Every structure is written in C-alpha cells, then in structure tokens.
C-alpha cells in the first residue's frame, strides 16, 4: 500500500499521532510501533503511536515515504505520504 495518512490534533502536537486505518500495511505499522484501537462509538479501527508527528514523519522517510501534501482541517493536522511500489 503506497499511501499513508498521518494526523494529530493541534493541541496534541507532541503526540499521540494517528498513523493509519484498519487496512494499513501491518509491516509499516509494526515498524512504527503502532497499536490498533477502536474508539468508543466508531465502527472502524485506527493505528496510533505515542510519538509526535515529526518523529513519525522521520521514521517513514527512512523507509521511503515522502510527504505529498499537508493541511489543517479544523483542529487536526494531516499529512499524506507516498512511496513508490516495490
């Protein structure tokens, strides 16, 4: 899966960081040390890490991901990353 979304709340810019959804590559999630959780009331799972976004982005760059775009949506910061298919 060559795309990944990384997000965090502005007030939580030191972590935790959302790093994927239930369909994300398990190998990448394991590399990041992410844990899969389902928030009460949601019918989907997400992966989270305690690291701040800057460290997550650095780790993803080390395995070939590049930031395509970044935006703020309300109180949420979102990065879209891509890596070439192997």
ZASEPA-945023 format. One record per residue: residue in one letter; chain; z, y, x negated of N, C-alpha, C in turn. Coordinates in steps of 0.05 Angstrom, whole numbers. Atoms other than C-alpha are relative to their C-alpha. Example, Ala and Ser with C-alpha at 12.3 -4.5 7.8 and 13.67 -1.06 7.14 Angstrom:
2
torkol; kolvo; n.up; n.north; n.east; ca.up; ca.north; ca.east; c.up; c.north; c.east
A; A; 0; -24; -18; 156; -90; -246; 0; 24; -18
S; A; -1; -24; 16; 143; -21; -273; 14; 22; 15
This chain:
86
torkol; kolvo; n.up; n.north; n.east; ca.up; ca.north; ca.east; c.up; c.north; c.east
X; A; 0; -23; -17; 0; 0; 0; 0; 25; -18
X; A; 2; -22; 19; -24; 62; -38; 13; 26; 8
X; A; -13; -25; -9; 12; 116; 3; 29; -4; 4
X; A; -28; 1; -6; 85; 133; 9; 9; 28; 8
X; A; -12; -26; -8; 124; 188; 44; 29; 0; -10
X; A; -27; -4; 9; 188; 215; 14; 10; 25; 14
X; A; -10; -23; -14; 233; 262; 53; 30; 2; -3
X; A; -28; -5; 0; 301; 293; 55; 6; 25; 17
X; A; -8; -24; -14; 339; 344; 96; 6; 22; -20
X; A; -4; -22; 19; 342; 413; 63; 29; 2; -9
X; A; -28; -3; 8; 417; 414; 65; 10; -24; -16
X; A; -8; 24; 15; 418; 345; 31; -18; -4; -24
X; A; 19; 2; 22; 372; 362; -27; 10; -15; -24
X; A; -11; 16; 22; 419; 324; -74; 1; -29; 8
X; A; 0; 28; -10; 410; 260; -33; 16; -2; 25
X; A; 19; 22; 5; 404; 215; 3; -29; 8; 6
X; A; 29; -5; -3; 328; 211; 4; -12; -23; 15
X; A; 15; 21; -15; 284; 173; 54; -25; -6; -17
X; A; 22; 7; 17; 232; 134; 15; -21; -18; 12
X; A; 20; 17; -13; 194; 92; 64; 8; -10; 27
X; A; -6; 11; -26; 189; 57; 130; 1; -30; -2
X; A; -3; 29; 0; 196; -16; 150; -24; -15; -11
X; A; 24; 13; 10; 125; -30; 127; -6; 6; -29
X; A; 4; -8; 28; 133; -2; 57; 1; -24; -19
X; A; 1; 21; 20; 119; -44; -4; 27; -8; -10
X; A; -27; 8; 8; 182; -85; -18; 4; 2; -30
X; A; -3; -2; 29; 169; -85; -93; 6; 28; -8
X; A; -6; -28; 6; 168; -9; -95; 28; 7; 10
X; A; -26; -6; -11; 229; -5; -51; 22; -12; -18
X; A; -19; 13; 18; 266; -54; -97; 2; 16; -26
X; A; 0; -16; 24; 245; -13; -158; 17; 26; 3
X; A; -15; -25; -5; 275; 50; -126; 29; -6; 6
X; A; -27; 6; -8; 338; 13; -107; 6; 8; 29
X; A; -2; -9; -28; 326; 29; -34; 12; -22; 18
X; A; -11; 18; -20; 363; -2; 24; -12; 6; 27
X; A; 13; -3; -26; 332; -14; 92; 23; 3; 21
X; A; -19; -5; -21; 372; 15; 150; -14; 7; 26
X; A; 10; -8; -26; 362; 26; 224; 22; 18; 12
X; A; -19; -19; -12; 396; 88; 253; 4; -6; 29
X; A; -7; 5; -28; 431; 81; 320; -19; 15; 18
X; A; 18; -13; -19; 382; 95; 376; -30; -2; -8
X; A; 28; 3; 9; 319; 84; 333; -9; -29; 3
X; A; 11; 27; -2; 274; 23; 344; -17; -6; -25
X; A; 15; 5; 25; 248; 25; 272; 20; 3; -24
X; A; -17; -1; 24; 277; 17; 202; -12; 19; -20
X; A; 8; -17; 21; 274; 64; 143; 14; -9; -26
X; A; -13; 5; 25; 289; 57; 69; 12; 26; -11
X; A; -15; -23; 11; 340; 104; 36; 10; -6; -28
X; A; -14; 1; 26; 366; 117; -34; 19; 23; -2
X; A; -19; -21; 3; 425; 158; -56; -9; 22; -19
X; A; 10; -19; 20; 384; 194; -110; -12; 24; 14
X; A; 14; -24; -10; 359; 265; -100; -30; -4; -2
X; A; 29; 3; 0; 285; 273; -86; -13; 3; -27
X; A; 12; -4; 26; 270; 298; -156; 0; -25; -17
X; A; -2; 26; 15; 294; 232; -187; -18; -21; 12
X; A; 18; 19; -13; 256; 192; -135; -29; 5; -7
X; A; 27; -7; 7; 192; 230; -149; -6; -7; -29
X; A; 3; 7; 28; 202; 220; -224; -5; -30; -3
X; A; 2; 30; 1; 211; 144; -214; -27; -9; 10
X; A; 26; 8; -12; 149; 140; -170; -23; 8; -19
X; A; 21; -8; 19; 107; 178; -221; -2; -21; -23
X; A; 0; 20; 21; 128; 126; -274; -16; -25; 7
X; A; 15; 24; -8; 94; 72; -233; -27; 7; 12
X; A; 28; -7; -7; 30; 110; -219; -4; 17; 24
X; A; 4; -17; -24; 43; 152; -157; -3; 29; -8
X; A; 4; -29; 4; 20; 224; -154; 4; 15; 27
X; A; -4; -16; -24; 41; 278; -104; -27; 11; 9
X; A; 24; -11; -13; -16; 295; -57; 6; 27; 13
X; A; -8; -25; -14; 20; 347; -16; 30; -1; 6
X; A; -28; -3; -7; 88; 373; 2; 2; 22; 22
X; A; -3; -20; -21; 112; 411; 63; 29; 0; 10
X; A; -26; -1; -14; 173; 433; 102; -6; -2; 29
X; A; 2; 4; -29; 180; 410; 174; 27; 5; 12
X; A; -27; -7; -10; 239; 445; 207; 19; 1; -24
X; A; -20; 1; 22; 298; 428; 162; -5; -24; -18
X; A; 7; 24; 16; 261; 369; 129; -21; 7; -21
X; A; 20; -3; 21; 223; 369; 63; -14; -27; -2
X; A; 16; 25; 0; 166; 317; 60; -21; 1; -22
X; A; 21; 3; 21; 123; 294; 1; -17; -24; 7
X; A; 18; 22; -4; 62; 250; 9; -11; -7; -28
X; A; 10; 10; 26; 45; 208; -53; -20; -22; 3
X; A; 21; 20; 0; -13; 163; -70; -2; -12; -28
X; A; 8; 12; 26; -31; 114; -125; -24; -16; 5
X; A; 24; 16; -3; -96; 80; -138; 6; -29; 4
X; A; -4; 28; -4; -102; 9; -114; -4; -15; -26
X; A; 1; 15; 25; -91; -41; -169; -22; -20; 0
